[in-house]
């Protein structure tokens, strides 16, 4: 079982739709949580950190449930430019320093 | 400014060549990372430097040799690579290696092809 699990998709949605991605992690020692987006053949870019209280950045809302070891990302009013792979990422202590553990990513394709 | 730069953008090398990848950041970050990413896979951590010292080596073959000359620079020396080492090599940095919430910022990567 992978340490961070995501549905690989693809999620094909029309412009303007609301789409939700879910992610689970297995290591209870995970300390911090992030969503990154990665466009084809580009580097991952930090979308947002995820906090237990939930946090919102414009059309994007992230939630963390530590008890269930579950992270979510909600995108409202999808734009064509939102098409990308969304990576769920957790941070935990790697023995000497903190390290990021990546999920396999969820592919989103927003259709006109 | 959250910029991490990497050179070269593309590299083609033969299996007997020696080459180096370079990474630079001027954000005052004290942790720097090398990742390898194959197509349709997430990045895989290779090395972590914390305060210019190697703190994590994820059992990477010795044909990859990292170097951190100073707090802003990170190199990856390549020698006798195999075709299966062809991948996107990403550098990243974060402010504080001991702080779990410290966000990592990635460079654009070097796309390496080994022939």
Backbone of each chain as ProteinMPNN parsed JSONL, in Angstrom:
{"seq_chain_A": "XXXXXXXXXXXXXXXXXXXXXXXXXXXXXXXXXXXXXXXXXXXXXXXXXXXXXXXXXXXXXXXXXXXXXXXXXXXXXXXXXXXXXXXXXXXXXXXXXXXXXXXXXXXXXXXX", "coords_chain_A": {"N_chain_A": [[0.854, -1.197, 0.0], [0.563, 2.223, -0.854], [2.073, 5.058, 0.741], [0.839, 7.533, 0.507], [-2.202, 7.976, -0.929], [-4.028, 8.489, -3.889], [-6.787, 9.016, -6.119], [-6.129, 8.321, -9.414], [-7.516, 9.414, -11.543], [-8.425, 10.006, -15.029], [-10.095, 13.092, -14.214], [-12.615, 14.409, -15.922], [-14.083, 17.365, -16.535], [-16.618, 19.888, -17.144], [-16.084, 23.351, -17.989], [-16.553, 25.649, -15.338], [-17.562, 23.837, -13.556], [-17.679, 22.237, -10.304], [-15.181, 20.507, -8.63], [-13.87, 17.787, -6.753], [-11.088, 16.505, -5.037], [-9.683, 13.714, -3.394], [-7.599, 12.356, -0.823], [-5.654, 9.997, 0.929], [-3.584, 9.228, 3.724], [-1.14, 7.088, 5.208], [0.692, 7.11, 7.278], [0.748, 7.964, 10.535], [2.515, 9.681, 11.656], [2.852, 11.758, 9.989], [3.21, 15.205, 9.404], [2.782, 17.688, 8.141], [0.908, 19.086, 5.391], [0.172, 19.29, 1.953], [-0.994, 20.634, -1.181], [0.113, 20.304, -4.435], [0.358, 21.486, -7.801], [0.946, 20.186, -11.032], [1.878, 20.916, -14.209], [1.935, 19.528, -17.535], [5.08, 18.215, -18.244], [6.349, 20.099, -16.723], [7.607, 21.644, -13.653], [6.563, 20.681, -10.291], [4.313, 22.869, -8.669], [3.711, 24.705, -5.745], [0.485, 24.704, -4.539], [-1.209, 25.045, -2.296], [-0.833, 25.016, 1.272], [-2.18, 22.773, 3.741], [-4.405, 22.97, 6.384], [-5.587, 21.969, 9.643], [-7.833, 23.363, 10.343], [-8.958, 23.886, 7.985], [-8.633, 25.6, 4.894], [-8.809, 28.325, 2.58], [-8.306, 29.544, -0.699], [-9.132, 31.746, -2.804], [-10.756, 30.216, -5.414], [-10.183, 27.75, -4.469], [-10.341, 25.257, -1.988], [-9.083, 23.671, 0.819], [-9.045, 20.812, 2.933], [-8.336, 19.11, 5.996], [-8.405, 16.095, 7.725], [-7.288, 14.85, 10.466], [-7.862, 12.708, 12.136], [-9.072, 10.815, 10.499], [-7.11, 10.636, 8.663], [-7.076, 11.974, 6.172], [-7.242, 14.018, 3.318], [-8.456, 16.778, 1.454], [-9.258, 18.49, -1.621], [-10.994, 21.104, -3.009], [-12.204, 22.459, -5.952], [-13.723, 25.22, -7.194], [-15.888, 26.543, -9.777], [-14.452, 25.761, -12.195], [-11.708, 26.392, -14.367], [-10.334, 26.428, -17.715], [-7.604, 26.636, -17.481], [-7.079, 25.328, -15.138], [-6.543, 22.742, -15.694], [-4.458, 20.1, -15.086], [-2.098, 18.037, -13.271], [-2.797, 17.117, -9.99], [-1.111, 16.984, -7.05], [-1.076, 15.309, -4.044], [0.528, 15.84, -1.025], [2.515, 14.89, 1.722], [4.34, 15.75, 4.655], [6.906, 14.458, 6.611], [9.044, 13.501, 9.344], [12.197, 12.412, 8.321], [14.204, 11.0, 9.537], [16.565, 12.431, 9.579], [15.954, 14.861, 8.644], [13.078, 16.748, 7.568], [10.953, 15.271, 5.112], [9.287, 15.135, 1.958], [6.453, 13.276, 0.988], [5.008, 12.031, -1.815], [1.811, 11.714, -3.323], [0.448, 9.796, -6.084], [-0.779, 11.49, -7.8], [-3.537, 13.259, -9.273], [-5.186, 13.521, -12.254], [-6.581, 16.26, -13.834], [-8.809, 17.337, -16.254], [-10.174, 20.027, -17.721], [-12.903, 20.764, -19.621], [-13.918, 22.686, -22.491]], "CA_chain_A": [[0.0, 0.0, 0.0], [1.343, 3.442, -0.903], [1.924, 5.89, 1.936], [-0.136, 8.579, 0.167], [-3.015, 7.414, -2.019], [-4.966, 9.376, -4.587], [-7.419, 8.503, -7.325], [-5.343, 8.904, -10.517], [-8.354, 10.047, -12.555], [-8.624, 11.446, -15.119], [-11.362, 13.752, -13.972], [-12.972, 15.269, -17.051], [-15.204, 18.188, -16.084], [-16.831, 21.076, -17.973], [-15.788, 24.659, -17.387], [-17.562, 26.113, -14.39], [-17.947, 22.779, -12.618], [-16.965, 22.072, -9.039], [-14.565, 19.175, -8.599], [-13.22, 17.506, -5.472], [-10.08, 15.442, -5.009], [-9.438, 13.179, -2.064], [-6.283, 11.767, -0.623], [-5.472, 9.428, 2.267], [-2.2, 8.924, 4.061], [-1.148, 5.957, 6.145], [1.636, 7.276, 8.384], [0.195, 8.922, 11.489], [3.573, 10.633, 12.023], [2.855, 12.861, 9.018], [3.079, 16.424, 10.18], [2.27, 18.812, 7.346], [0.172, 18.587, 4.246], [0.201, 20.274, 0.875], [-1.385, 20.311, -2.549], [0.907, 20.876, -5.505], [-0.129, 21.18, -9.131], [2.032, 20.002, -11.985], [1.494, 20.919, -15.617], [2.667, 18.537, -18.318], [6.485, 18.483, -18.534], [6.811, 21.222, -15.909], [7.872, 21.28, -12.272], [5.443, 20.864, -9.368], [4.211, 24.204, -8.048], [2.894, 24.678, -4.537], [-0.842, 25.311, -4.66], [-1.542, 25.512, -0.952], [-0.668, 24.154, 2.441], [-3.483, 22.349, 4.253], [-4.438, 23.062, 7.836], [-6.695, 21.229, 10.261], [-9.027, 24.212, 10.393], [-9.405, 24.121, 6.613], [-8.215, 26.888, 4.383], [-9.366, 28.665, 1.284], [-7.546, 30.52, -1.474], [-9.929, 31.987, -4.004], [-11.669, 29.119, -5.802], [-9.629, 26.495, -3.946], [-10.524, 25.016, -0.558], [-8.439, 22.43, 1.261], [-9.454, 20.343, 4.264], [-7.533, 18.032, 6.574], [-9.008, 15.374, 8.844], [-6.188, 14.04, 11.016], [-8.378, 11.465, 12.738], [-9.311, 9.877, 9.403], [-5.925, 10.673, 7.8], [-7.743, 12.268, 4.91], [-7.043, 15.395, 2.852], [-9.274, 17.02, 0.268], [-9.113, 19.754, -2.344], [-12.198, 21.442, -3.763], [-12.013, 23.551, -6.911], [-15.018, 25.74, -7.655], [-15.88, 27.316, -11.019], [-13.24, 25.296, -12.886], [-11.248, 27.083, -15.579], [-9.5, 25.601, -18.589], [-6.228, 26.711, -16.969], [-6.929, 24.439, -13.979], [-6.155, 21.412, -16.189], [-3.117, 19.78, -14.582], [-2.085, 16.939, -12.291], [-2.799, 17.643, -8.62], [-0.349, 16.068, -6.197], [-1.276, 15.377, -2.596], [1.875, 15.672, -0.489], [2.63, 14.998, 3.166], [5.705, 15.935, 5.15], [7.176, 13.828, 7.903], [10.46, 13.457, 9.682], [12.808, 11.308, 7.594], [15.356, 10.465, 10.26], [17.562, 13.493, 9.744], [15.272, 16.094, 8.307], [11.754, 16.473, 7.033], [10.897, 14.917, 3.708], [7.955, 15.112, 1.356], [5.98, 12.023, 0.403], [4.054, 12.429, -2.84], [0.855, 10.809, -3.933], [0.714, 9.58, -7.5], [-1.358, 12.583, -8.57], [-4.858, 13.135, -9.911], [-5.212, 14.308, -13.485], [-7.812, 17.01, -14.09], [-8.958, 17.926, -17.587], [-11.361, 20.873, -17.782], [-13.316, 20.821, -21.02], [-14.681, 23.901, -22.827]], "C_chain_A": [[0.891, 1.248, 0.0], [1.06, 4.288, 0.335], [0.913, 7.021, 1.714], [-0.897, 8.095, -1.053], [-3.982, 8.445, -2.578], [-5.592, 8.605, -5.73], [-6.69, 9.131, -8.51], [-6.176, 9.64, -11.555], [-8.212, 9.326, -13.888], [-10.032, 11.884, -14.726], [-11.587, 14.694, -15.153], [-14.218, 16.056, -16.656], [-15.383, 19.358, -17.024], [-16.402, 22.329, -17.226], [-16.922, 25.058, -16.46], [-17.975, 25.075, -13.364], [-17.156, 22.892, -11.321], [-16.435, 20.645, -8.996], [-13.819, 19.005, -7.282], [-12.259, 16.342, -5.623], [-9.867, 15.006, -3.566], [-8.103, 12.461, -2.02], [-6.264, 11.166, 0.774], [-3.994, 9.148, 2.482], [-2.18, 7.908, 5.196], [-0.26, 6.17, 7.366], [1.128, 8.362, 9.332], [1.233, 9.93, 11.968], [3.665, 11.787, 11.031], [2.491, 14.148, 9.731], [2.472, 17.583, 9.416], [1.772, 18.279, 6.02], [0.053, 19.692, 3.202], [-0.527, 19.727, -0.345], [-0.444, 21.054, -3.489], [0.155, 20.619, -6.806], [1.078, 21.072, -10.061], [1.442, 19.971, -13.387], [2.412, 19.966, -16.373], [4.089, 19.024, -18.613], [7.011, 19.731, -17.816], [7.078, 20.738, -14.485], [6.62, 21.385, -11.416], [5.482, 22.279, -8.791], [3.281, 24.102, -6.844], [1.584, 25.418, -4.77], [-1.266, 25.884, -3.316], [-1.136, 24.494, 0.095], [-2.069, 23.845, 2.97], [-3.436, 22.327, 5.766], [-5.677, 22.373, 8.389], [-7.985, 22.045, 10.279], [-9.631, 24.411, 9.013], [-8.922, 25.488, 6.155], [-8.645, 27.061, 2.938], [-8.453, 29.688, 0.609], [-8.3, 30.712, -2.787], [-10.903, 30.852, -4.264], [-11.262, 27.78, -5.188], [-9.83, 26.415, -2.435], [-9.904, 23.678, -0.216], [-8.887, 22.099, 2.672], [-8.541, 19.204, 4.69], [-8.322, 17.411, 7.717], [-7.938, 14.428, 9.391], [-6.679, 12.706, 11.572], [-8.572, 10.393, 11.666], [-8.119, 9.779, 8.453], [-6.349, 10.893, 6.354], [-7.565, 13.749, 4.589], [-7.905, 15.581, 1.615], [-8.931, 18.364, -0.343], [-10.373, 19.949, -3.168], [-11.87, 22.613, -4.683], [-13.396, 23.961, -7.411], [-14.828, 26.489, -8.969], [-14.628, 27.009, -11.847], [-12.977, 26.101, -14.154], [-10.436, 26.125, -16.426], [-8.074, 25.521, -18.046], [-6.007, 25.862, -15.717], [-6.507, 23.035, -14.407], [-4.697, 21.15, -15.837], [-3.231, 18.495, -13.773], [-1.956, 17.553, -10.901], [-2.185, 16.587, -7.701], [-0.65, 16.338, -4.729], [0.063, 15.025, -1.953], [1.841, 15.801, 1.029], [4.105, 15.127, 3.53], [5.843, 15.199, 6.469], [8.679, 13.767, 8.091], [11.073, 12.224, 9.047], [14.042, 10.758, 8.263], [16.427, 11.514, 10.495], [16.946, 14.854, 9.47], [13.886, 15.727, 7.789], [11.826, 16.148, 5.552], [9.456, 14.894, 3.239], [7.681, 13.736, 0.773], [4.854, 12.397, -0.55], [3.054, 11.315, -3.126], [1.141, 10.717, -5.419], [0.092, 10.663, -8.384], [-2.706, 12.24, -9.152], [-4.885, 14.069, -11.104], [-6.585, 14.953, -13.669], [-7.764, 17.579, -15.497], [-10.269, 18.702, -17.603], [-11.681, 21.115, -19.253], [-14.1, 22.101, -21.296], [-16.153, 23.58, -23.063]], "O_chain_A": [[1.856, 1.325, 0.76], [-0.032, 4.247, 0.902], [0.211, 7.414, 2.645], [-0.301, 7.833, -2.098], [-4.656, 9.166, -1.842], [-5.004, 7.656, -6.249], [-6.634, 10.357, -8.609], [-5.637, 10.4, -12.359], [-7.906, 8.134, -13.895], [-11.008, 11.151, -14.884], [-10.839, 15.652, -15.351], [-15.287, 15.476, -16.466], [-14.416, 19.796, -17.648], [-16.365, 22.359, -15.996], [-18.096, 24.835, -16.756], [-18.667, 25.399, -12.4], [-16.116, 23.547, -11.254], [-17.158, 19.693, -9.29], [-13.219, 19.946, -6.763], [-12.572, 15.331, -6.251], [-9.871, 15.822, -2.644], [-7.563, 12.026, -3.037], [-6.802, 11.76, 1.709], [-3.254, 8.867, 1.54], [-3.081, 7.873, 6.034], [-0.43, 5.492, 8.38], [1.084, 9.539, 8.971], [0.885, 10.921, 12.61], [4.473, 12.697, 11.214], [1.58, 14.18, 10.558], [1.725, 18.378, 9.986], [2.144, 17.192, 5.578], [-0.141, 20.863, 3.527], [-0.659, 18.515, -0.517], [-0.232, 22.26, -3.362], [-0.598, 19.65, -6.909], [2.081, 21.766, -9.899], [0.616, 19.118, -13.712], [3.509, 19.641, -15.92], [4.279, 20.108, -19.164], [7.992, 20.338, -18.245], [6.814, 19.584, -14.148], [5.696, 22.112, -11.779], [6.546, 22.807, -8.47], [2.212, 23.496, -6.914], [1.569, 26.591, -5.145], [-1.634, 27.054, -3.211], [-1.1, 23.289, -0.153], [-3.024, 24.566, 2.682], [-2.534, 21.735, 6.361], [-6.682, 22.216, 7.696], [-9.084, 21.493, 10.237], [-10.688, 25.028, 8.876], [-8.82, 26.419, 6.953], [-8.819, 26.1, 2.188], [-7.903, 30.577, 1.259], [-8.133, 29.954, -3.742], [-11.768, 30.56, -3.438], [-11.951, 26.778, -5.384], [-9.536, 27.359, -1.701], [-10.165, 22.673, -0.877], [-9.083, 22.987, 3.501], [-8.041, 18.439, 3.865], [-8.846, 18.121, 8.576], [-7.712, 13.347, 8.847], [-5.983, 11.695, 11.482], [-8.279, 9.218, 11.887], [-8.109, 8.946, 7.547], [-6.029, 10.116, 5.455], [-7.713, 14.614, 5.452], [-8.069, 14.656, 0.82], [-8.392, 19.252, 0.317], [-10.77, 19.07, -3.933], [-11.326, 23.627, -4.246], [-14.135, 23.154, -7.973], [-13.746, 27.007, -9.246], [-13.846, 27.907, -12.157], [-13.892, 26.44, -14.904], [-9.911, 25.13, -15.926], [-7.42, 24.482, -18.136], [-4.868, 25.695, -15.281], [-6.148, 22.219, -13.558], [-3.808, 21.897, -16.248], [-4.317, 17.94, -13.611], [-1.102, 18.408, -10.67], [-2.674, 15.463, -7.594], [-0.495, 17.459, -4.244], [0.668, 14.012, -2.304], [1.211, 16.714, 1.564], [4.988, 14.671, 2.804], [4.983, 15.312, 7.343], [9.466, 13.949, 7.162], [10.554, 11.118, 9.2], [14.856, 10.106, 7.608], [17.121, 11.478, 11.511], [17.382, 15.869, 10.013], [13.565, 14.553, 7.597], [12.663, 16.688, 4.828], [8.531, 14.664, 4.018], [8.545, 13.117, 0.154], [3.864, 13.006, -0.144], [3.404, 10.135, -3.166], [1.966, 11.458, -5.953], [0.397, 10.748, -9.573], [-2.986, 11.088, -9.483], [-4.636, 15.267, -10.973], [-7.612, 14.275, -13.661], [-6.79, 18.227, -15.883], [-11.346, 18.114, -17.51], [-10.85, 21.602, -20.019], [-14.862, 22.557, -20.443], [-16.942, 24.479, -23.355]]}, "seq_chain_B": "XXXXXXXXXXXXXXXXXXXXXXXXXXXXXXXXXXXXXXXXXXXXXXXXXXXXXXXXXXXXXXXXXXXXXXXXXXXXXXXXXXXXXXXXXXXXXXXXXXXXXXXXXXXXXXXXXXX", "coords_chain_B": {"N_chain_B": [[10.138, 36.473, -3.692], [10.235, 33.298, -5.079], [12.183, 31.7, -6.391], [13.848, 29.036, -7.897], [16.569, 28.079, -9.712], [17.705, 26.078, -12.48], [20.247, 24.485, -14.322], [21.625, 22.495, -16.998], [18.679, 23.045, -19.115], [18.015, 20.955, -20.747], [19.643, 17.848, -21.323], [21.69, 15.667, -23.05], [23.396, 12.704, -22.833], [26.038, 10.321, -23.195], [26.612, 6.925, -22.126], [29.172, 6.757, -21.144], [29.919, 9.244, -20.465], [30.741, 12.123, -18.365], [28.899, 14.391, -16.553], [27.397, 17.388, -15.154], [24.694, 18.565, -13.182], [23.192, 21.645, -12.289], [21.997, 23.716, -9.629], [20.42, 26.524, -8.196], [19.587, 28.801, -5.594], [18.387, 31.809, -4.141], [17.059, 32.469, -1.853], [17.742, 32.258, 0.714], [17.27, 29.812, 1.789], [17.758, 26.861, 3.75], [17.719, 24.21, 3.274], [18.169, 21.875, 0.682], [17.25, 19.952, -2.169], [17.372, 17.017, -4.232], [15.424, 15.532, -6.715], [14.117, 12.822, -8.66], [12.168, 12.354, -11.521], [10.1, 10.284, -13.316], [8.182, 9.781, -16.322], [4.721, 10.325, -15.912], [4.776, 9.646, -13.25], [5.122, 10.365, -9.707], [7.435, 12.78, -8.222], [10.53, 11.405, -7.044], [12.363, 11.304, -4.128], [15.85, 11.917, -3.946], [18.241, 12.999, -2.716], [18.945, 14.934, 0.239], [20.111, 18.002, 1.372], [21.01, 19.576, 4.311], [21.609, 22.517, 5.859], [23.944, 22.65, 4.345], [25.039, 20.163, 4.606], [25.011, 16.706, 3.772], [22.091, 15.083, 4.448], [20.138, 13.203, 3.916], [20.244, 10.324, 1.958], [18.67, 8.574, -0.353], [19.33, 5.811, -0.793], [20.614, 5.962, -3.29], [22.179, 5.086, -6.373], [25.782, 5.039, -6.747], [26.644, 6.265, -9.036], [25.436, 8.649, -9.201], [26.309, 11.656, -7.799], [26.052, 13.911, -5.285], [26.639, 17.397, -4.496], [27.238, 20.146, -2.392], [28.282, 23.145, -2.645], [27.948, 25.633, -1.401], [25.548, 27.499, 0.571], [23.728, 28.317, -1.314], [23.952, 26.868, -3.61], [23.637, 23.827, -5.426], [24.816, 20.839, -6.673], [24.648, 18.093, -9.0], [26.488, 15.44, -9.789], [27.138, 13.393, -12.531], [27.879, 10.172, -13.69], [28.75, 7.518, -15.801], [26.102, 6.717, -16.428], [22.971, 4.941, -16.918], [20.648, 4.019, -19.519], [18.115, 3.844, -18.316], [18.205, 5.793, -16.446], [17.35, 8.066, -17.57], [15.329, 10.872, -17.249], [13.348, 13.458, -15.639], [15.088, 15.71, -13.74], [14.744, 17.208, -10.746], [15.312, 20.039, -8.742], [14.906, 21.298, -5.458], [14.08, 23.635, -2.838], [13.886, 24.529, 0.645], [12.944, 26.529, 3.481], [13.574, 25.815, 6.161], [14.971, 22.958, 7.212], [14.268, 21.462, 9.415], [11.708, 22.033, 10.056], [8.486, 21.016, 9.881], [6.384, 22.18, 8.461], [7.602, 23.62, 6.525], [7.658, 24.916, 3.374], [8.335, 23.485, 0.183], [10.022, 24.584, -2.715], [10.214, 24.218, -6.161], [12.642, 23.929, -8.784], [12.752, 24.392, -12.412], [13.678, 22.073, -13.512], [15.876, 19.617, -15.039], [15.879, 18.013, -18.043], [16.912, 14.912, -18.681], [18.507, 12.806, -20.942], [19.807, 9.673, -21.496], [21.956, 8.074, -23.63]], "CA_chain_B": [[10.598, 35.702, -4.857], [10.428, 31.896, -4.715], [12.755, 31.126, -7.594], [14.943, 28.078, -7.923], [16.994, 27.945, -11.112], [18.455, 24.873, -12.787], [20.876, 24.396, -15.636], [20.93, 22.972, -18.196], [17.268, 22.635, -19.197], [18.025, 19.641, -21.398], [20.979, 17.27, -21.404], [21.803, 14.336, -23.645], [24.742, 12.215, -22.546], [26.298, 8.913, -23.413], [26.808, 6.155, -20.893], [30.539, 6.905, -20.62], [30.171, 10.662, -20.185], [30.569, 12.729, -17.044], [28.255, 15.694, -16.656], [26.882, 17.892, -13.884], [23.498, 19.404, -13.133], [23.378, 22.718, -11.306], [20.797, 24.29, -9.034], [20.754, 27.708, -7.407], [18.478, 29.561, -4.995], [18.856, 32.974, -3.381], [15.995, 32.787, -0.905], [18.232, 32.023, 2.073], [16.799, 28.518, 2.262], [18.848, 26.077, 4.312], [17.598, 22.825, 2.823], [18.076, 21.712, -0.768], [16.833, 18.586, -2.468], [17.318, 16.488, -5.592], [14.396, 14.545, -7.001], [14.061, 12.249, -10.001], [10.775, 12.099, -11.888], [9.833, 9.598, -14.571], [6.9, 10.18, -16.929], [3.47, 9.883, -15.29], [5.046, 9.229, -11.864], [5.455, 11.522, -8.86], [8.875, 12.924, -7.946], [11.14, 10.517, -6.034], [13.471, 11.965, -3.45], [17.166, 11.28, -4.069], [19.162, 13.514, -1.701], [18.612, 16.157, 0.965], [21.172, 18.722, 2.079], [20.509, 20.408, 5.39], [22.718, 23.379, 6.279], [25.096, 22.306, 3.496], [25.523, 18.798, 4.874], [24.12, 15.673, 3.267], [21.346, 14.512, 5.574], [19.392, 12.037, 3.438], [20.559, 9.699, 0.677], [17.656, 7.531, -0.457], [19.925, 4.618, -1.428], [20.825, 6.29, -4.7], [23.43, 4.493, -6.881], [26.934, 5.939, -6.639], [26.869, 6.996, -10.289], [24.928, 9.994, -8.907], [27.089, 12.184, -6.683], [25.638, 15.284, -5.023], [27.62, 18.286, -3.885], [26.643, 21.425, -1.993], [29.448, 24.009, -2.424], [27.568, 26.649, -0.415], [24.132, 27.412, 0.928], [22.867, 28.702, -2.44], [24.233, 26.051, -4.778], [23.578, 22.376, -5.296], [25.194, 20.171, -7.918], [24.503, 16.643, -9.085], [27.477, 14.943, -10.737], [26.635, 12.18, -13.181], [28.957, 9.411, -14.323], [28.438, 6.129, -16.17], [24.668, 6.501, -16.258], [22.294, 3.942, -17.719], [19.465, 4.589, -20.203], [16.955, 3.937, -17.421], [18.345, 7.005, -15.634], [16.708, 9.172, -18.293], [14.212, 11.352, -16.425], [13.394, 14.874, -15.267], [15.736, 15.865, -12.444], [14.221, 18.42, -10.118], [15.92, 20.559, -7.527], [13.957, 22.059, -4.647], [14.654, 24.18, -1.606], [12.934, 24.954, 1.659], [13.578, 27.47, 4.403], [14.079, 25.223, 7.392], [14.84, 21.504, 7.052], [13.72, 20.836, 10.614], [10.347, 22.503, 10.281], [7.622, 20.181, 9.042], [5.527, 22.968, 7.583], [8.422, 24.411, 5.616], [7.228, 24.588, 2.015], [9.411, 23.281, -0.782], [9.846, 25.225, -4.013], [10.944, 23.445, -7.153], [13.15, 24.507, -10.007], [12.09, 23.901, -13.621], [14.149, 20.732, -13.849], [16.734, 19.276, -16.18], [15.397, 16.789, -18.701], [18.115, 14.159, -19.006], [18.398, 11.608, -21.789], [21.048, 8.895, -21.538], [21.906, 7.254, -24.858]], "C_chain_B": [[10.886, 34.262, -4.417], [11.069, 31.174, -5.878], [13.941, 30.209, -7.3], [15.306, 27.905, -9.397], [17.814, 26.679, -11.289], [19.04, 24.983, -14.179], [21.571, 23.057, -15.779], [19.461, 22.564, -18.168], [17.158, 21.237, -19.782], [19.468, 19.162, -21.442], [20.867, 15.89, -22.025], [23.23, 13.88, -23.398], [24.831, 10.732, -22.835], [26.624, 8.228, -22.1], [28.231, 6.28, -20.335], [30.874, 8.351, -20.243], [30.134, 10.973, -18.693], [29.96, 14.108, -17.261], [27.787, 16.118, -15.266], [25.622, 18.705, -14.1], [23.697, 20.437, -12.026], [22.041, 23.288, -10.874], [21.217, 25.463, -8.167], [19.482, 28.335, -6.838], [19.083, 30.682, -4.156], [17.777, 33.433, -2.416], [16.463, 32.612, 0.535], [17.746, 30.708, 2.652], [17.973, 27.662, 2.709], [18.744, 24.592, 3.995], [17.46, 22.809, 1.311], [17.966, 20.243, -1.082], [17.061, 18.273, -3.941], [16.234, 15.414, -5.654], [14.596, 14.039, -8.43], [12.593, 11.982, -10.308], [10.695, 11.462, -13.276], [8.433, 9.995, -15.038], [5.73, 9.522, -16.2], [3.66, 9.307, -13.88], [5.301, 10.47, -11.026], [6.963, 11.636, -8.68], [9.32, 11.94, -6.86], [12.339, 11.233, -5.432], [14.759, 11.17, -3.643], [18.056, 11.682, -2.886], [18.554, 14.746, -1.036], [19.88, 16.713, 1.575], [20.528, 19.659, 3.08], [21.685, 21.202, 5.932], [24.026, 22.91, 5.635], [25.694, 20.941, 3.785], [24.504, 17.796, 4.334], [23.416, 15.011, 4.439], [20.513, 13.294, 5.165], [19.942, 11.62, 2.077], [19.602, 8.514, 0.591], [18.174, 6.334, -1.25], [20.105, 4.806, -2.93], [22.145, 5.662, -5.168], [24.559, 5.513, -6.929], [27.269, 6.649, -7.943], [26.244, 8.396, -10.229], [25.669, 10.5, -7.673], [26.694, 13.631, -6.418], [26.765, 16.078, -4.379], [26.923, 19.592, -3.55], [27.779, 22.381, -1.665], [29.18, 25.126, -1.418], [26.053, 26.625, -0.256], [23.195, 27.746, -0.231], [22.944, 27.734, -3.611], [24.137, 24.563, -4.457], [23.915, 21.79, -6.661], [24.842, 18.688, -7.836], [25.435, 16.168, -10.187], [27.046, 13.564, -11.225], [27.782, 11.464, -13.877], [28.498, 7.99, -14.577], [26.963, 5.814, -15.953], [24.159, 5.438, -17.226], [21.099, 4.58, -18.428], [18.251, 4.733, -19.287], [17.05, 5.114, -16.452], [17.762, 8.225, -16.337], [15.442, 9.573, -17.549], [14.306, 12.869, -16.333], [14.013, 14.953, -13.87], [15.379, 17.24, -11.895], [15.026, 18.766, -8.876], [14.841, 21.323, -6.766], [14.69, 22.632, -3.444], [13.533, 24.509, -0.637], [13.685, 25.717, 2.741], [14.274, 26.756, 5.551], [13.899, 23.715, 7.318], [14.229, 20.812, 8.255], [12.273, 21.177, 10.878], [9.412, 21.785, 9.322], [6.808, 20.993, 8.059], [6.278, 23.787, 6.568], [8.145, 23.984, 4.179], [8.431, 24.441, 1.099], [9.038, 23.932, -2.102], [10.773, 24.549, -5.005], [11.479, 24.319, -8.273], [12.477, 23.874, -11.202], [12.57, 22.529, -14.077], [15.123, 20.693, -15.007], [16.207, 17.97, -16.759], [16.605, 16.06, -19.259], [17.769, 12.959, -19.867], [19.764, 10.947, -21.851], [20.969, 7.955, -22.733], [22.956, 6.149, -24.81]], "O_chain_B": [[11.677, 34.031, -3.502], [10.563, 30.141, -6.318], [14.877, 30.553, -6.578], [14.442, 27.619, -10.226], [18.526, 26.253, -10.38], [18.409, 25.508, -15.097], [22.064, 22.519, -14.788], [19.045, 21.814, -17.285], [16.318, 20.439, -19.367], [20.397, 19.958, -21.579], [20.07, 15.057, -21.595], [24.175, 14.599, -23.721], [23.852, 9.993, -22.738], [26.879, 8.883, -21.089], [28.468, 5.943, -19.175], [31.97, 8.641, -19.765], [29.591, 10.221, -17.884], [30.46, 14.896, -18.065], [27.78, 15.322, -14.327], [25.501, 19.44, -15.08], [24.283, 20.153, -10.98], [21.085, 23.337, -11.648], [22.241, 25.409, -7.486], [18.447, 28.393, -7.501], [20.141, 30.526, -3.546], [17.598, 34.63, -2.188], [15.684, 32.794, 1.471], [17.801, 30.502, 3.865], [19.053, 27.723, 2.123], [19.598, 23.807, 4.408], [16.734, 23.616, 0.73], [18.505, 19.394, -0.372], [16.956, 19.153, -4.795], [16.135, 14.534, -4.799], [15.16, 14.725, -9.282], [11.86, 11.454, -9.471], [11.16, 12.025, -14.267], [7.613, 10.479, -14.257], [5.749, 8.325, -15.913], [2.807, 8.572, -13.383], [5.657, 11.518, -11.565], [7.692, 10.684, -8.959], [8.598, 11.678, -5.898], [13.22, 11.708, -6.149], [14.781, 9.945, -3.528], [18.558, 10.829, -2.153], [17.777, 15.49, -1.635], [20.639, 15.988, 2.218], [19.626, 20.429, 2.75], [22.657, 20.619, 6.414], [25.061, 22.794, 6.291], [26.753, 20.605, 3.255], [23.295, 18.009, 4.427], [24.062, 14.444, 5.321], [20.219, 12.442, 6.003], [20.087, 12.438, 1.169], [19.709, 7.565, 1.367], [17.566, 5.899, -2.228], [19.789, 3.923, -3.728], [23.132, 5.7, -4.434], [24.323, 6.705, -7.127], [28.103, 7.554, -7.949], [26.492, 9.228, -11.102], [25.658, 9.853, -6.626], [26.972, 14.5, -7.245], [27.703, 15.523, -3.804], [26.111, 20.088, -4.332], [28.21, 22.434, -0.514], [30.074, 25.522, -0.671], [25.367, 25.817, -0.883], [21.994, 27.488, -0.145], [22.1, 27.772, -4.506], [24.504, 24.112, -3.372], [23.359, 22.204, -7.678], [24.752, 18.111, -6.752], [25.215, 16.449, -11.366], [26.649, 12.698, -10.446], [28.572, 12.094, -14.58], [27.935, 7.335, -13.7], [26.612, 4.786, -15.373], [24.818, 5.088, -18.206], [20.591, 5.6, -17.962], [17.446, 5.647, -19.466], [16.1, 5.405, -15.725], [17.693, 9.304, -15.749], [14.59, 8.736, -17.254], [15.223, 13.484, -16.878], [13.516, 14.332, -12.931], [15.671, 18.275, -12.493], [15.37, 17.9, -8.072], [13.96, 21.928, -7.376], [15.775, 22.177, -3.082], [12.39, 24.737, -1.033], [14.897, 25.572, 2.898], [15.423, 27.056, 5.875], [12.766, 23.236, 7.359], [13.723, 19.696, 8.137], [11.674, 20.665, 11.823], [9.527, 21.925, 8.104], [6.565, 20.546, 6.938], [5.679, 24.565, 5.825], [8.371, 22.831, 3.811], [9.415, 25.171, 1.218], [7.896, 23.847, -2.554], [11.955, 24.334, -4.734], [10.862, 25.311, -8.662], [11.71, 22.924, -11.047], [11.944, 21.897, -14.928], [15.186, 21.603, -15.834], [16.102, 16.96, -16.063], [17.247, 16.531, -20.198], [16.855, 12.196, -19.557], [20.756, 11.58, -22.213], [20.046, 7.147, -22.845], [23.067, 5.361, -25.749]]}, "name": "protein", "num_of_chains": 2, "seq": "XXXXXXXXXXXXXXXXXXXXXXXXXXXXXXXXXXXXXXXXXXXXXXXXXXXXXXXXXXXXXXXXXXXXXXXXXXXXXXXXXXXXXXXXXXXXXXXXXXXXXXXXXXXXXXXXXXXXXXXXXXXXXXXXXXXXXXXXXXXXXXXXXXXXXXXXXXXXXXXXXXXXXXXXXXXXXXXXXXXXXXXXXXXXXXXXXXXXXXXXXXXXXXXXXXXXXXXXXXXXXXXXXXX"}
